[in-house]
């Protein structure tokens, strides 16, 4: 298979490329703009792990550059696209909404246009659990209304889902959106809570505990996410099945949306205690109110994707945190 991975130097993109490159019959084309939202060296070091593979081709490119994107895809005769390139981070979107509009909406529009032009077999793209926003349900289901995002980042992900549906409906581009729930693990993003807590605790710095500890998150380990992605690439949506969970009884678009989570949430204070246990250090905490854009609790209902590809996450939060800290200490020579 000839697969384009956007955001290939990113956390999920790097791990997916590594997984798919283990099959020598796959040709992986990776693109990434290597922006400075977080440590560029971390992105470059991820790339170093895979760039020498004979079946991997990398281009430093921004998906906002439509003609260069199309040129590369035509050159390699791309059959599948996994779009993981995006401006991430809920809080950054509060101060810099234009970054999100340009990268997440315009960039994704270009991906859709390329997919239409090349008639790709399947476009898979990263959505987010943040689309559930102000949803009051304890467990988030694809059936739930997602019209009330509480961050601009979330609104761009919701927009991606709507854009994808229109292209699936009008141009018959097969698309699958995956609502990831707090993905974590080795080579993770420095702006994520696990990275921030481990770094601060090791340096004996204080950590912020949002909503005075009354937060819950459904954390999904990177290996489980990659197993899901690698399975779903070839599971191409058909245009002959009704999408009941979207309340669109007459929609026959080749379009799917799935939650990708562990299915259980952990309280923030218990989460911090697990980190402290693995580090052997008790953290210094500053309790504060919930920041604008954050949600109090996330828990995924993964019933749909379990039925679709027999997806069953296996990595517990205890094992996942332990693995991340082992990697962190090795990577930073601690």
N, C-alpha and C positions, 0 to 999 in steps of 0.2 A: 504494500500500500504506500502511496505517496501522500504524506500527511504534513500539513502546515500547522505549526504550533506558534501562536503569537504569545509574546511574553515568555519566551523560551528561557530567559535568564532569571525569571521570577521563581518564586518558591514552588508553586504547583507545576509551572511549565518545565522547570528543570527536572523534577522528579518524573513527570510524565515522559519527557524525552528519553530519560535514562531507561525507563521501563520498556518503551517501544523500540529503542535501539538494540535491546537484547535479542530481538528477532531480526536477523540480518536481511530478511526479505523486505523489511520496511525501509523506506527512504523518508527521513525526517528533515524537513526544512524549518529551521527556527528563525524567528525574527524578534528583535527587541530593540527599543530605543535607548536602553541603558541610562534612563534618566536618574536624576540625583535626589528623588524623593526619599530614598534611604541609601545607605552605604553602597556605592557603585562597586567597590572591591568585592563585596559579598556576591554580587551578581556575576562579576568577572570570574571569581573563584568557582562558582557553580558551573559556568561555561567551560572552564578548564578541565572539568571532570568528563566532559562529553565531546568537546570540540575536535578531538583527534580521531573520532570514530569515522570510518570510511563512508558510512551511510548517513552522515549528518552534515548538513550544509547550513551555515549561519550567516545572517545578514543583519547588520545594524541598521534598523529601519523603524520609522514611526508609522503606525497604521493610519495616521491622518494624511499621509502622502499616498493618495489613491493610485496614481499612475506607476509609481515605483513598486507598490504592492502588487498591482495587476501584472506588471512585467515579470516579476519574480515568480508569481503563481503560474503564469503562462509558460515560462521557461521550464519549470519543473513539472508541468502538467499535473497540478495538484488535484487530488481526488477527494480528500477529506480536510476539513479545517477545524481545529480546536482553538477557539478564541479565548485566551486567558489574559490578554493585554488589557489593562485598564488602570485608571488612577484609583488606587485603593485608599481606604482609611476614612472612617466616619467623621472624625473630628477635623481632619484637614479640609473636608468639604464645607465646613462651616465658614472658614475664612477664605477659602479659595474655590468657590463654586465653578468658576469659569474653567478651571483645570479639568473638572469632571464633565462639564458639558462638551468641551472640545475632545477630550480623550475617549470618554465612554459613549457619547452619543454620535458625534461625527465619525470617530474611529470605527465604531460598530457599523454605522451606515456603509462605510467603505468595505468592510468585511462582507456585508450582505450583498453589495453590488458585485463584488468579485465572485461571490458564491453563485449569484444569478448568472453572471457572464460566462463562467466556466462550467456551469451546471454541475457543481460538486455533488457527490453522492450523499454527503452528510455534513452539516455544520453544527458543531457542539460549542456552546458558549457558557461562560461562567456568569451565573446570576448570584444572588446572595440571600441569606436568611433575613437580612436587613429590610427586605421588601415588605415583610410582615408588619413593620412599623408599630402603629398604635393598636394592633390586634390584641384583644383582651383574652383570647383563648390560651389555656395553659400549654397545649400542644399544638404546634403549627402544622396545618394540613394544606395541601395544594388546593383544596376546595375553599379555603378561607379568602375573604376579600383582602386585596392588597392595595387599596386605593388611598391609603393614608400613611405614606412614608414620613418618618420623623427626622430624616436627614436628606440632604441633597444627593449624597452618594446613593442612598436607597432609591431615590426617585430616578436616577439614571439607570439603575439596574432594572427597575420596573419598566422604564421606557424601552430598554433593550428587548425585554420579553414581548412587549406590544409590537415593536418594529419587526421582530422575528416572525410573529404570527402573521403580520400583513404580507411579508415576503413569502412565507409558506403558503398562504392562501392564494395570493395573486400569481406568483411565479413558480409555485410548487417546489420551492427550495426546502428540502427536509432539514428541520432544525430541532435541536434538543437543548433546553436550558436547564442548568443544574444550580439549584439554590444551596450553596455550600454553607454549612454551619460551623463557624469558628475553626478553620483548619489549622493544625499545629503540628510541630515535629521538627526533626533535624533540618538545618538549612532554612529555617523559618524567617519570617519578616521581623526586623528589629522594632517595628511599630506595634507589634502584637503584645498582648498582656504577658504571656509566658516569657518572652524575650526580655521585656522591660523589667519584670519582677526578678528574674534570675540575675540579670546584670546589676540591678540596684542592690539586691540582698548580698551578693558576693562582695560588693564594694562598701557594704555597711551603710548604704544610703537609705533614706526613708522611702516608702512606697505609698502611693495614694490608693485608698480603698473607697471605691465609689458607692454611692447610696448607702454609706455606713455599713457596707458588707451585705446588704440585702439585694444581691444580684445572683442570677443563675445563668449558666451558659451550657449549651450542648456542644462539647468539643469533639471534633472529628479528626482522627489521626491521619497523617498524610498517606501512609501506605494503604489505608482503607479507601481514601479518596482516589488514589491512582488505580487501584484495582477496579473501582467503579468506572472510571473514565476509560480504561483500556477495554472493558467489556462493552461499554455503550457505543463506542465508535462504530462498530459494525452492526449495531442494532438500529437500523434505519427506520424512522417513522414512516408509516404508510398513510396515504391520503384517503383510505377507505374506511376509517374507523372514527366514530363520533367522539368528541372530547367532552365527555359528560362533566368532568370535574371543573371545567371552565364555564359551565352553564351555557355552553354554546352548542345546543343540540343539533344545529344545522351546519356546524363547521366540519369540513372534511379536509382541512389543511394537514399536511404531513408535519405535525408540530407536537412537541411534548415538553412538559415542565415537570421536574422532579426535585424533591428535597434530597439532600445528601448529608445525613447527620448520623451521630451514634445512636440517637434515640433516647438518651437519658441526659439530664442536666446535673451539674454540680454547683453547690453554693460557693460563692466567691471566697468566703473565709476558709472553707474546707479545701478549696483549690490552693490557696496560699499555704495552708498547713502541709499539704503534700509536697509543695516546692521546698518549704523549710525542712521537712523531714529528709528529703533527698540531699539537700545542701548541708544539713547539720547546723543551720544557722536560724535563729529566730529573728524575724524581720521587725523593723521599726515602722509602724503604720501611722498614716495620717488619714483619718476618716473624713469624708466630705460628701456633699450631696451629689446626686446623679448629674453628670454633664449633659448639656443640650445635645440632642441627637442620639443618645444612648437609649437602649431599651432595658427594662428590668430583668426580663427572663426570656430565654429561647430554648425550646425543646422541639425536635423534629418528629413528625410522623412520617416514617419511611416505608409505609405499607406499599405504596405504588411502585417504588423502584425495586423493592424486594421481589414483588411479583414479576416485574418486567425483566430483570436480569439476575434474579436470585442474589441480590446484594445483601450481604450480612457483615456489618463492621465487626472486627474481631479484637481490636486493640483497646484495652481499658485505659482510662485516664491515668491510673497508677503506672502502667507500663510506658505509656506515651511520655509522661513527664520525665520519668527516669531516662528514657532514650534521648530526649532532647537535652537534658542536663549533661549526659555523657558526651554528646556531640559538642555542646557549647564549650565544655572544658577542654576538649581535644582541639577544637578549632581555634580557641583563643589561648591555647597553651597555658591553662591554669592547673 
